[in-house]
Amino acid sequence: MNEHIKVSIIIPCRNESGNIQQVVERCPHLGSYTEIIFVEGNSIDDTLEQIKKVALHNSDKNIQWYI
């Protein structure tokens, strides 16, 4: 039954540059398809750049971001 479940994990983030990698590492794979969606909230640090970097280095995971 779990093979048909698709899951979206939505993570709001603002000024969380140092936590992005840890969040991705801790997100479990759920069902047949798991996507991680970061919603960046006008950070004054390099949160968005870290999201992009982590997504690039974790190409086996479906990571998206929105600003």
Secondary structure as UniProt FT lines:
FT   HELIX           2..4
FT   STRAND          6..13
FT   HELIX           17..19
FT   HELIX           20..26
FT   TURN            31..32
FT   STRAND          33..40
FT   HELIX           47..57
FT   TURN            58..60
FT   STRAND          62..66
//
